[in-house]
Amino acid sequence: MSVTVKTVAFVEPSFYGVSFARAAFEQGHQVIAIVSSADNPRKYGYEGIYHDLLVADIRDEESIYEAIAASPYANRLDALIPATDYASHLTARVAERLGLRGVPYEAALRSRNKDLAREAYARHQVPGAKYHKVKTYEEAELAANEIGYPVVLKPTNAASSQHVYFIHSGLELQQAFSQIAQFKVSYLDFQVRNDYLIEEYIDGPEFSVELFLQEGEAVFSAVTEKITSPLPYFVEVQHTLPTPSYVEQEGDIIRTAIAALQAIGIANGPSHVEIRLSSDGPRIIEVNGRPGGDNISSDLLVQAFGVNIFEATVNYYLGQPVSIDKKHHRAASIAYVTAERDGIFERLDGFEQIEGKAGVVRSLLTVSPGDRIKVAASSDDRLGYVIAAADTPEEARTIARTLVDGLNIVYRKQEAEAEVV
C-alpha cells in the first residue's frame, strides 16, 4: 500500500520523543526536527531518523514560529508535534498559529503546570489531593499545617520526580524548601517556576493509564502497575503492563483518568495519566498529554498488545485514520537498577548474563566505570533496566524483578580497588 508522504515536524525529540521521530520516519514521511542544538540528534539518539534540522530557542514560542517561517517548510508543514514535555504548550500555540491540528494551548498549559491542573480537577470534581500553591517557606508551613502531615512538596513544572519531597514535620519541610528553592533550571534549560505545591500525601498503590481519545471517547486504554522506591522518594522502579494487581478496579481507574483529561481539556490523542488507588478509590496524581515514557509506550505496549501508539499519534496529527487495536494479549514489564548507597560505580556483576535469558526483551546499562552514583532521588539516578515479556503480567513482573534483584553493584574504592556491596 502506497503512503502519501507528509512533512512532519517535531519540537525537540528527546527521551520518549525519539520514538515519535522513528515512527514518522518509518512511515515514510519527511521528518523535520526543531532543536535547540544541532548536537541533539547524537545526544538523544535519533541520528539517521530525520531529514532536516531547524535550530530554535525551544523555550520561546516566537523563536519556534520564526524558525519554521524562515525555513523551506513555511506553509508546507502537515503536522507539528511536541516531542518533549517542556515545550508541549509552546508547540500547541505555534500549531494553532499555523492552523495545524494539536492539543489546545490551554489544555497543554494545564498539563504542563501541576497547579493549573489541580485547579481544573477541583473545578470539575475529579478526585485528587488537597493542595495549596505556595511561594515561600512561611506559606508552605501554613499550608502543611492546614492539610496535615505527612505532605508532599513538589515543583509546579518539573518532571521525573525531580525535587519531590515526602515530609513528616516542620523541620523536614524547612530543609526541603531550602533545597527546592535552589532548583532553578530543569531539562533542556527550561526555567523552574518559583511556585510550588504542598499536597496531601495519598497512600495506596500507583498506576498509570495509557489512553488514546477521539472526541473524548477512549478508543484505547490500558492500566500499568507502577512500583515506586521506598519513601521518602517517589522514583519509579518497575512498570508492568497490563497491571497484575487490582484488576477488578481497572474500570474505576480508567474512568478517573478520562475525567481528569476532560477537566484539563484534552479530548483527542494520546495521554499518560498517573493515579493512586486510595482507600477512597482512585485519585489523580497528574496528567501528561502524550504517550507514556519510561519505555511504557516504546516497549511495553508493543510487547503486550502489539500497539504502536506513536504511529497512531502521527496519523492523528495528520488527520489520517487511526488504527490502535490490540493485536495480541500478552504482558511486559520493565525493572530498573538502582543503587542502595552512594559511591563510585565500577561494574554490575551479572549484567552480561541477562541477554538471552528466557523472557528478556532487552537490557541496558546507562552508567560507566568511574561514574558517581547515588540512592535514587529521581528518575535520573537509575542505572539501567531489564525489559521482560511473558504470557501473563505476573510472569513478566517476576522475570524482570528477579533478574534485577540478582545483580550486584561493585563500587570503586578511593584506591581504585573494587568492593562488592
Secondary structure as GFF3:
##gff-version 3
##sequence-region A 1 421
A	DSSP	beta_strand	7	11	.	.	.	ID=ss1
A	DSSP	alpha_helix	17	26	.	.	.	ID=ss2
A	DSSP	beta_strand	30	35	.	.	.	ID=ss3
A	DSSP	alpha_helix	40	44	.	.	.	ID=ss4
A	DSSP	beta_strand	52	55	.	.	.	ID=ss5
A	DSSP	alpha_helix	61	69	.	.	.	ID=ss6
A	DSSP	beta_strand	79	82	.	.	.	ID=ss7
A	DSSP	three_ten_helix	85	87	.	.	.	ID=ss8
A	DSSP	alpha_helix	88	98	.	.	.	ID=ss9
A	DSSP	alpha_helix	105	112	.	.	.	ID=ss10
A	DSSP	alpha_helix	114	123	.	.	.	ID=ss11
A	DSSP	beta_strand	131	134	.	.	.	ID=ss12
A	DSSP	alpha_helix	137	147	.	.	.	ID=ss13
A	DSSP	beta_strand	151	155	.	.	.	ID=ss14
A	DSSP	beta_strand	165	167	.	.	.	ID=ss15
A	DSSP	alpha_helix	170	180	.	.	.	ID=ss16
A	DSSP	three_ten_helix	187	189	.	.	.	ID=ss17
A	DSSP	beta_strand	196	200	.	.	.	ID=ss18
A	DSSP	beta_strand	206	214	.	.	.	ID=ss19
A	DSSP	beta_strand	217	228	.	.	.	ID=ss20
A	DSSP	beta_strand	236	241	.	.	.	ID=ss21
A	DSSP	three_ten_helix	247	249	.	.	.	ID=ss22
A	DSSP	alpha_helix	250	264	.	.	.	ID=ss23
A	DSSP	beta_strand	269	278	.	.	.	ID=ss24
A	DSSP	beta_strand	281	288	.	.	.	ID=ss25
A	DSSP	pi_helix	296	300	.	.	.	ID=ss26
A	DSSP	alpha_helix	301	305	.	.	.	ID=ss27
A	DSSP	alpha_helix	309	317	.	.	.	ID=ss28
A	DSSP	beta_strand	331	337	.	.	.	ID=ss29
A	DSSP	beta_strand	343	349	.	.	.	ID=ss30
A	DSSP	three_ten_helix	351	353	.	.	.	ID=ss31
A	DSSP	beta_strand	360	365	.	.	.	ID=ss32
A	DSSP	beta_strand	372	373	.	.	.	ID=ss33
A	DSSP	three_ten_helix	379	381	.	.	.	ID=ss34
A	DSSP	beta_strand	384	390	.	.	.	ID=ss35
A	DSSP	alpha_helix	393	405	.	.	.	ID=ss36
A	DSSP	beta_strand	408	412	.	.	.	ID=ss37
A	DSSP	beta_strand	418	420	.	.	.	ID=ss38
###
